[in-house]
């Protein structure tokens, strides 16, 4: 697993802007997106996320304590265009554009 620090493409766009930057900065098919509040997450949970869900899913997002966790999820590179479109239209919510993609919810995390 590699990590890097990259300046946001849209510094005013919150976590969704950070996700846009992460996807644009890599040449891998998947990005494991981990928000600051999840910095101490167990490696086993990260491995589980990376292995979960069908390859056809654009997003693998865990359900934690009854809530979806978009700041601890695997986003496929093909989400880039949908995220870009969402930001252009003024949508900044992490889940506000999910209707355009295939989402796999990882239960019971």
N, C-alpha and C positions, 0 to 999 in steps of 0.2 A: 504494500500500500504506500503510495507516494503522497506527499503534501507539499503545498506551495503557498506563498503569500502573494496576492495580486491585487492591485488597486481596482476598486469598483468602476465598471463602465458607466453606471448610473449611480453616483454616490448618494443621491437624494431619494433613492427608491427602496430603502430598507432591505429586509431579507430577500425579497424577490429580486431586487437589483443585484444582490450578492450572488444569488443562484444563477442569474443570467451571466454574470462575470465568470463564475466557476465553470459553467458549461462551455462558454466561449473560449476559455483559457486552456482547455485540455483537448487531447486527441483520442481520448478513450471513449468507449460506448456508454459508460456509466460514471456517475458522480455520486459518491457517498457524501451527502450534505449533512454536516453536524453543527448545530448551533452552539453558541458559547455555553448555554445552560446545560448542555449534554456533554461537556468536555471530559467528564469523569466516567463516561459510559464504559461498561465492560467490553473488552475486545470480543468476547463471545457473542454479545448482542450485535456488534458491527458485522461479524462474520455471518451471523444468522440473517441479517438484513440483506447482505450481499448475495446470499444463496436463495433467498425467498422469492416467490413470485415467478410467473411465467415470463419468458423473454419477450413475449408479445406485449407485456405491460410496459407503459411508459414511465410509471412511477410505482415504487414499492414503499408504502408508508405504514408504519406500525400503529397499532391501537395501544395506547398506554394509559391505564387508569380510566378507561372509557372514552378517551379522546384521541383523535388522530394527531400525530406528531410530524407536521411537515418540515420541522427543523431537525429531524432525525430520520432521513429517508434516502432512498436511492432513486435518483432521477436519471433517465436515459437521455443521452445527448440529443435525441430527436425531439425533446421538449423545448429546445432552444427557440424555435420559431414561435411557438405558442406563448412562451414567456415574453418574448420581444413584443408580440402583438398586444398582449395584456398590458404591458407597461405603456405602450404608445397610446392605448385607449384610456389610460388613467387608472387601470386596475392594479392595486398594489398588494392586495391580500394574497397570501401564499396559496390559498385554495380557490381563489376567485376565477381561475382559468381552467380548473380541473375538468370542467364539462367538455373540453376540447381534446382530452387525452384518455388513455386507458389506465385506470388506477387499480392497483391491487392492494387491498388492505391486509396487512399481516396481523391476524387475530391473536389475542391473548398474550401480548408482550408486556 
